Every structure is written in structure tokens, then in C-alpha cells.
């Protein structure tokens, strides 16, 4: 028997071996190489409010946050988060024991799952899902159990099968990982759907982690309902929020967790060994951003709705079947009307064919075949960029 030496053994551990380089890195590199318009990655191409950027500059100049901030986050930001949750949703949190500031929502997700899961636990997540969910579940040693959102072409949305969700719960299920508004499909779970999720969580004594980073990006008659507002959920829900998507400063990496004290303590125990602290001066700026008047949030949402409609119309005219999102800043499309069925092949060829980059939704699925014909475009770009992208994509229908 020949033993494998340390240099012959794969360096990446088995838990993460399936992930490798993200599709976002691949497609962004393709955009750079071809000069294509990048509608793949979800970051704005303009900065957020000038007064908030100046608040960050002021914090730097005043020496606030240039050294390590407090572990839970600066008091000003924790208080602003509490005030925001109370003002918007009627939720009451203690800024000292029920709020934790993180290095973006991605760290919040990682710290929460690492803190709350044991090897062998099962986590139910709505498929397709943000790629870090799968990686963080793997790092915790738990097993992910996908419940697939099914396309409903008649209503041009994706829907949750509540019976399938209930059937997925076993004696090993530890928590439900819920994302609404949902990336990548743009689905916003209804109050009725969330009520059913809450009842299931209470009945089976499950924890719930809810990713609500797109809370301020809901359109038309959709309503964002925080799961923690529903009966029995305040004490078992970890709510994750973020400044990046709401204020268009994604590089600042300021996120947060709100939950009952015991849950926040657990998450902080894991978080302190990840970044420890981060984003010091930006925390003060985000504290000011959260106090902006409702008019800011309304105008931001309306502006994104306009961009959604612009891109969705252009995609329809180009021959895609479009699922017009009720939330987030992503549009999911079906490429089968174009005579295509392989999202990976389509997205890899699209920069050369039309000068646009998109993301194949299959990367967000365990069941790759379920996501094969779907492709995601981001509309958090300048209007002129979206108009040019729509013009280029129309060549596909020619």
C-alpha cells in the first residue's frame, strides 16, 4: 500500500472541493477580455448618496473607526439599526445585546451558520440560492437540503411549494435558511407563505436564518414582511441585513445580525474568529444612512423599478422569456424561446455574440438540471448602460 504524501494530497479540503473559482470571477474576467457589458455581478456602477460618502470621509478625518471598533459594532450604528427596525417594521431590539455588526451580509451568514450548526445537522434552503450559502453550510459540516422554487410561467414568477418544504423537514433538520426578497429569482415571499413557514418552524422547533438584504427593493404590490414579526418567530429568527444593496456602497462591507440575546451571543462567538471587526469608519457613515428620510428609500426603489422595466422590456424584445422580479435587482430569464437550453454554454458565448455578460442560474442549484435553461441579468447599472445592453441583446432575435 502506497501512502499519499502531504504534497500529493489535494490542498483544498473535501468540504470545499466542489466550489472552486466562482462563476462571478469567470464571467467578470470574460467581460474584461471581450469588452462586454457586465450584467453578471450584482454591484452598482455608481456610488450612493453624496452625504453618506462624506460622512465616511468625516469619520476618517475625525479619527473615528481608524482603529479597531467595538466587537459588536459602534454604538451609533447599533442604535441606528434598532431605530430602523422599529420604524419600518415595529420590531424592538436591544442595541447592546441583540445587534451584531458584521463584514457584510456574507460574514453574517458564515458566522451564523458556523455558530448554530453541528456536523450532521440538516439545513433547508430555498433553491436556487446565493452561492455562499452552500459553502458556509459545507464549512459547518452540516448537510444542505434544497427545496426548489418552481417557475410559474403564467404568473412570470417562481413559487414556493409549501408541501415540499414541509416534507423536507426531518428529525435532523436544525434550521431553515430563507431569503426574501430572493436572489436570483426576484421572488418576494408573500405574507401567507411566510406565515406557513413560521408555523412550520414553531411546530418543529426550528431555528430560522432569514437573509433580508434586499428589504428595500420590492416593487409593484409586493410587500416585504420580516419573518421575525410573525407569531413565535422573534425568539427563533436570526435576521441578516446589509447597507451595501440599499445605499449602493457594496465595497464598504457593512452588514448586521438582529436576534434574541442568546442567538447573537452565539453568532458573535464565531464572528470574532473570522474578521473580529471591520469597516470602522464606514460604520459611522451607515449609521447616518439608516436615518435618511423615507423619501430616500422610496426614490431608490422607484429608480430601480424603472431600471427593472427597461431591462425586462429589452430582454423580452430580444426573445427571452422574462420573469419580472417583484424584488432585488436581478432579472431571471428563460433562454429556451431562443432555441437554447444550456445556460452555461449560452453565458460563455454571449459576450462574443452580443457583447453582454450574464450568469447561468444553474450555479445556484444543487439540482443543476432544474436551473439549466435560466440566466440572470443585473439591472443595478446606469440607464445608459442598460439601454446599450438591451440594444446589443436584440441582435439575438435578428
C-alpha positions as a printed Julia matrix, in Angstrom:
398×3 Matrix{Float64}:
   0.0    0.0     0.0
   1.42   3.38   -1.03
   0.59   6.29    1.26
  -0.15   9.71   -0.21
   2.35  12.32    0.88
   1.3   15.72    2.2
   2.23  17.39   -1.09
   0.32  14.82   -3.16
  -2.88  15.22   -1.18
  -5.23  17.92   -2.58
  -4.72  21.14   -0.67
  -8.39  22.15   -0.63
 -10.35  20.14    1.92
 -13.16  17.87    0.8
 -15.88  20.13    2.2
 -14.94  22.94   -0.19
 -13.62  20.92   -3.12
 -16.87  21.24   -5.06
 -16.79  25.04   -5.1
 -13.54  26.19   -6.73
 -13.46  29.55   -8.5
 -16.83  31.28   -8.53
 -18.74  31.83  -11.74
 -18.66  35.56  -10.97
 -14.87  35.64  -11.28
 -15.02  33.68  -14.52
 -17.67  35.86  -16.13
 -16.14  39.14  -14.93
 -12.82  38.09  -16.46
 -14.68  37.29  -19.68
 -16.28  40.73  -19.62
 -12.86  42.36  -19.25
 -11.31  40.24  -22.01
 -14.1   40.95  -24.52
 -15.12  44.48  -23.53
 -18.65  43.21  -22.89
 -21.18  44.98  -20.66
 -21.12  43.16  -17.33
 -24.67  42.48  -16.15
 -23.45  39.45  -14.24
 -22.24  40.64  -10.85
 -24.69  42.45   -8.63
 -22.97  45.7    -7.82
 -23.99  49.23   -8.89
 -21.84  51.2   -11.3
 -22.5   54.48   -9.45
 -21.98  55.45   -5.82
 -24.72  56.06   -3.29
 -25.74  59.36   -1.65
 -23.04  62.01   -1.58
 -23.85  62.98    2.02
 -23.23  59.41    3.16
 -19.9   59.22    1.33
 -18.95  62.5     3.0
 -19.96  61.02    6.36
 -17.35  58.3     5.82
 -14.72  60.91    4.91
 -15.62  62.9     8.03
 -15.27  59.81   10.22
 -11.82  59.14    8.75
 -10.69  62.73    9.32
 -12.1   62.8    12.85
 -10.27  59.6    13.73
 -13.45  57.61   14.33
 -13.02  53.98   13.41
  -9.42  54.2    12.25
  -8.54  51.73   14.99
 -10.45  48.61   15.98
 -14.11  49.42   16.59
 -16.01  47.64   19.37
 -16.6   43.94   18.68
 -20.4   44.21   18.39
 -20.14  47.33   16.21
 -20.03  51.02   17.01
 -22.88  52.12   19.3
 -24.13  54.71   16.79
 -24.7   52.04   14.14
 -26.26  49.52   16.5
 -28.68  52.2    17.68
 -29.47  53.21   14.09
 -30.2   49.58   13.18
 -32.58  49.25   16.12
 -34.34  52.51   15.21
 -34.64  51.38   11.59
 -36.21  48.04   12.56
 -38.64  49.75   14.92
 -39.61  52.49   12.46
 -40.05  50.22    9.45
 -41.43  47.02   10.98
 -42.37  47.64   14.62
 -39.6   45.3    15.81
 -37.92  46.17   19.11
 -34.3   45.14   19.73
 -31.76  45.98   22.42
 -28.75  47.64   20.72
 -26.38  46.2    23.33
 -27.48  42.55   23.35
 -29.49  41.92   20.17
 -27.45  43.54   17.38
 -24.13  42.47   15.87
 -22.36  44.36   13.07
 -20.51  42.17   10.54
 -18.26  42.45    7.5
 -21.19  42.49    5.12
 -24.05  40.03    4.96
 -21.69  37.33    3.69
 -19.84  37.23    7.0
 -23.14  37.4     8.86
 -24.29  34.27    7.03
 -20.98  32.48    7.62
 -20.76  33.34   11.31
 -24.4   32.43   11.91
 -24.16  29.02   10.24
 -20.81  28.21   11.83
 -22.2   29.14   15.24
 -25.54  27.36   15.09
 -24.8   24.14   13.21
 -23.19  20.87   14.2
 -21.85  18.25   11.78
 -24.75  16.08   10.7
 -27.4   18.78   11.08
 -29.58  19.5     8.07
 -30.25  22.97    6.67
 -33.17  23.57    4.36
 -32.51  26.34    1.84
 -34.63  27.65   -1.0
 -33.06  26.64   -4.3
 -31.67  28.44   -6.3
 -29.6   30.15   -3.64
 -26.78  32.64   -3.22
 -23.6   30.63   -3.65
 -22.1   31.4    -0.24
 -24.98  29.56    1.45
 -23.77  26.21    0.16
 -20.13  26.95    1.01
 -20.93  28.07    4.56
 -23.13  25.05    5.2
 -20.3   22.84    3.95
 -17.76  24.57    6.21
 -20.02  23.92    9.2
 -20.15  20.2     8.43
 -23.92  20.29    8.08
 -25.89  18.96    5.12
 -27.88  21.22    2.82
 -31.35  20.15    1.77
 -32.64  22.2    -1.16
 -36.31  22.99   -1.66
 -36.69  24.25   -5.2
 -38.63  27.36   -6.15
 -40.59  26.3    -9.24
 -41.08  28.53  -12.28
 -44.66  29.64  -12.84
 -44.66  30.99  -16.42
 -48.3   32.1   -16.28
 -47.59  34.44  -13.37
 -44.0   35.14  -14.55
 -42.59  34.32  -11.11
 -41.08  31.49   -9.11
 -43.17  29.97   -6.34
 -42.53  28.01   -3.17
 -44.26  24.64   -2.77
 -45.15  24.65    0.92
 -45.93  20.93    0.92
 -42.46  20.21   -0.45
 -40.96  22.4     2.26
 -42.86  20.57    4.98
 -41.88  17.17    3.57
 -38.21  18.17    3.58
 -38.13  18.57    7.37
 -36.68  15.58    9.22
 -35.54  14.86   12.76
 -32.09  16.09   11.72
 -33.31  19.48   10.47
 -31.77  22.26   12.55
 -32.72  25.4    10.68
 -34.42  26.94    7.68
 -32.37  29.38    5.58
 -34.82  31.79    3.97
 -34.01  34.57    1.51
 -36.67  37.14    0.68
 -36.59  39.2    -1.48
 -34.93  36.29   -3.22
 -31.69  36.28   -5.19
 -31.56  35.19   -8.02
 -35.26  34.75   -8.91
 -36.59  38.1    -7.65
 -39.36  36.33   -5.75
 -40.79  38.09   -2.7
 -42.44  35.57   -0.39
 -46.0   36.56    0.47
 -47.34  37.05    3.97
 -49.29  33.8     3.56
 -46.15  31.87    2.56
 -44.14  33.36    5.41
 -46.91  32.58    7.88
 -46.81  28.94    6.79
 -43.02  28.91    7.21
 -43.37  30.41   10.68
 -45.97  27.85   11.7
 -43.73  25.02   10.49
 -40.74  26.43   12.39
 -42.73  26.68   15.62
 -44.3   23.25   15.19
 -40.95  21.52   14.55
 -38.92  23.78   16.87
 -36.59  25.01   14.13
 -34.3   27.98   14.01
 -34.7   30.29   11.02
 -32.0   32.4     9.39
 -33.52  35.0     7.11
 -31.45  36.95    4.6
 -33.26  40.25    4.01
 -30.54  42.34    2.36
 -32.93  43.41   -0.43
 -35.61  44.54    2.03
 -35.88  48.0     0.45
 -36.06  46.7    -3.12
 -39.63  45.45   -3.51
 -41.76  46.55   -6.44
 -45.36  46.95   -7.55
 -47.73  45.41   -4.98
 -45.11  43.2    -3.29
 -44.61  43.59    0.46
 -41.52  42.78    2.47
 -42.57  41.03    5.69
 -39.72  40.3     8.13
 -40.17  36.78    9.44
 -39.32  37.95   12.96
 -42.59  39.94   13.06
 -44.73  36.8    12.86
 -46.06  34.91   15.91
 -43.5   32.71   17.61
 -40.61  33.87   15.43
 -38.95  36.7    17.37
 -37.04  34.28   19.63
 -36.02  31.77   16.95
 -35.09  34.02   13.99
 -31.7   35.44   13.04
 -32.32  38.33   10.66
 -29.49  39.43    8.37
 -29.35  42.92    6.86
 -26.85  44.95    4.9
 -26.08  48.5     3.84
 -24.48  47.62    0.52
 -27.61  46.92   -1.51
 -29.7   49.73   -0.02
 -27.16  52.54   -0.22
 -25.02  51.4    -3.2
 -21.77  51.14   -1.25
 -21.14  47.42   -1.63
 -17.38  47.81   -1.11
 -17.85  49.09    2.42
 -18.94  45.63    3.62
 -21.24  46.64    6.47
 -23.85  44.06    7.45
 -25.61  43.09   10.63
 -27.48  40.47   12.58
 -30.5   41.09   14.8
 -31.8   38.32   17.04
 -32.51  37.32   20.62
 -29.54  37.72   23.0
 -28.59  34.04   23.14
 -28.53  33.8    19.34
 -26.49  36.99   18.92
 -24.02  35.77   21.55
 -23.59  32.51   19.64
 -23.05  34.29   16.32
 -20.6   36.72   17.86
 -18.6   33.8    19.27
 -17.97  32.62   15.71
 -17.67  36.07   14.15
 -14.84  37.14   16.49
 -12.59  34.5    14.93
 -13.4   35.5    11.36
 -12.76  39.22   10.83
 -13.01  40.14   14.54
 -14.06  43.65   13.45
 -14.22  45.51   10.15
 -15.25  48.65    8.28
 -14.69  51.04   11.21
 -15.2   54.48    9.61
 -17.92  53.13    7.32
 -19.98  52.01   10.3
 -20.44  55.65   11.32
 -21.49  56.58    7.78
 -24.01  53.74    7.59
 -25.44  54.87   10.93
 -26.24  58.19    9.26
 -27.56  56.46    6.13
 -30.12  54.5     8.13
 -31.58  57.78    9.4
 -32.28  59.1     5.89
 -35.94  60.08    5.4
 -38.44  57.69    3.84
 -38.26  59.79    0.69
 -34.77  58.4     0.03
 -35.91  54.77    0.24
 -38.98  55.5    -1.89
 -36.94  57.24   -4.59
 -34.31  54.48   -4.56
 -36.96  51.81   -5.02
 -38.71  53.75   -7.8
 -35.43  54.31   -9.62
 -34.64  50.6    -9.51
 -38.15  49.74  -10.67
 -37.62  51.94  -13.71
 -34.34  50.2   -14.47
 -36.01  46.81  -13.99
 -38.69  47.69  -16.51
 -36.14  48.99  -19.0
 -34.06  45.81  -18.94
 -37.04  43.44  -18.7
 -38.59  45.05  -21.78
 -35.31  44.83  -23.67
 -34.9   41.16  -22.76
 -38.45  40.4   -23.88
 -37.85  42.13  -27.2
 -34.63  40.11  -27.59
 -36.64  36.88  -27.37
 -36.13  35.8   -23.77
 -39.0   34.63  -21.57
 -38.74  37.05  -18.66
 -39.66  36.52  -15.01
 -40.25  40.12  -13.98
 -38.91  40.32  -10.42
 -41.0   41.5    -7.5
 -37.81  42.37   -5.63
 -33.96  42.58   -5.7
 -32.1   43.97   -8.7
 -31.88  40.81  -10.79
 -33.99  39.54  -13.68
 -34.17  35.8   -14.34
 -34.86  34.77  -17.93
 -35.6   31.51  -19.76
 -33.42  31.03  -22.84
 -35.47  28.22  -24.4
 -37.52  30.6   -26.62
 -34.17  31.48  -28.22
 -33.62  27.83  -29.09
 -31.1   27.39  -26.26
 -31.21  25.12  -23.21
 -27.72  25.18  -21.66
 -27.26  28.3   -19.56
 -23.52  27.73  -19.08
 -22.83  27.46  -22.8
 -25.13  30.39  -23.53
 -23.47  32.71  -20.99
 -19.97  31.76  -22.11
 -20.83  32.57  -25.71
 -22.95  35.67  -25.04
 -20.04  38.17  -24.75
 -18.87  37.3   -28.25
 -22.37  37.03  -29.7
 -23.9   40.15  -28.17
 -21.3   41.94  -26.03
 -23.12  41.29  -22.74
 -22.25  39.15  -19.72
 -24.87  37.31  -17.63
 -24.81  34.5   -15.06
 -26.18  30.97  -15.59
 -28.66  30.24  -12.81
 -27.59  26.59  -12.69
 -24.66  27.62  -10.46
 -27.21  28.42   -7.75
 -28.75  24.92   -7.83
 -27.86  21.55   -6.36
 -30.19  20.13   -8.99
 -28.33  21.68  -11.94
 -30.86  20.38  -14.45
 -33.59  22.47  -12.77
 -31.67  25.67  -13.43
 -30.15  24.77  -16.79
 -32.33  26.99  -19.04
 -32.33  30.05  -16.77
 -29.99  33.05  -16.94
 -29.73  36.04  -14.57
 -29.09  39.67  -15.5
 -28.4   42.51  -13.03
 -30.14  45.86  -13.59
 -28.35  47.9   -10.9
 -26.5   49.79  -13.62
 -26.78  53.23  -15.18
 -29.73  53.7   -17.51
 -27.43  54.35  -20.46
 -25.64  51.06  -19.82
 -28.91  49.13  -19.65
 -30.13  50.77  -22.86
 -26.94  49.8   -24.65
 -27.13  46.24  -23.29
 -30.76  45.92  -24.43
 -29.78  47.17  -27.88
 -26.97  44.64  -28.15
 -29.16  41.76  -26.95
 -31.74  42.46  -29.65
 -29.25  41.04  -32.15
 -30.09  37.6   -30.71
 -33.61  37.88  -32.09
 -32.45  39.0   -35.53
